[in-house]
Amino acid sequence: MDCRNRQRQLMPAIDKRRLDAMLVTHLPNIRYLCGFTGSAGVLLITDGKSTFFTDGRYREQAGAEVQAAKVVVPKGAILDAAARSVAELKIRNLGLESEHMSLAAEAKLARMLRPQTRLRPTSGVVEAQRMIKDSAEIEHLRAAVRLGSSLFDHAVAAIRPGVSELSVAAELEYAARKAGAEGMSFETIVAAGARSALPHGLATAQPIPRRGFVVLDFGVILGGYCSDMSRTVRVGAPSAEARRLYQAVREAQQAALDAVRPGRAVGEVDGAARSCLRRAGLAKFFTHSTGHGVGLEIHEPPRIARGQPELLRPGMVITIEPGVYVPGSGGVRIEDMAVVTESSCEVLTPTTKELLVV
């Protein structure tokens, strides 16, 4: 992790906004820029020098982890110490991560600063840089995807009529921990039968029915980086209509993957999936975006959605996850992670997309 270079790369974006410094408060951004993995800290970035502020709980951890920044452990509040440093440096225009700082914290900060210092809201400055993963990040993501994909067989083995969705999720998450996962990327989705028509159907005590789809959506954290995948399996022999729904989603997902290439707007990738489902008469049942970026957070830019103009660039790691959700009946979702290459994309998720019947 070359934190010094990451901070150096951020400076043009800070200068473009006519800022003298930036106060980074979003923990994933802090980890990206200086390596700190704890739960309390702020990073003050100025041209040529950065200072990281944390509390006494993290004195040793910060000393071991933080790169390219001076570590300060004040006796009082972290934000107070950062404000004193801003005042001492006579910073006039201070950038804030407006999406990650409360109004109360901003007001408190303003009261502690010199009248000459102006607080400037910013949005997505660090996140824009994080969209493009370096080779080390891609390897972290590749490893997380491999671990996550290895859990699919554990989940399938746990699926049988009468077993609760929660039990399936528990088997999967236990296997994840045993395999070395630091945690789950998000709360595991196991949605069976009619509940498979809920795009975010978190696992419940409901038993798996004798017939129907089961949507599995899960991911792990490994080395700080997230994985994300979805597969849909079938309990009981599928009807012709069930096979048609599954095949339509599989074709839509492949159409979107085929559309991924550098220079293409993410909205066009979303459109490729929707066009495929429209031809199958199922577009009205696709109710969310086609995908999103993944990295230190499970949802990062870019958002692969209708009308979004962001252009794909090599190094972006995204999900492609179209779905069809028929209320009262059931749903299907298939999701892979992929890295944008110089010419197209590399699908990272190795798990089969054949319709499995259990």
Summary of the structure (lengths in Angstrom):
residues: 358
radius of gyration: 22.8
end to end distance: 43.5
largest distance: 71.8
contacts: 1245
relative contact order: 0.11
helix: 39%
strand: 24%
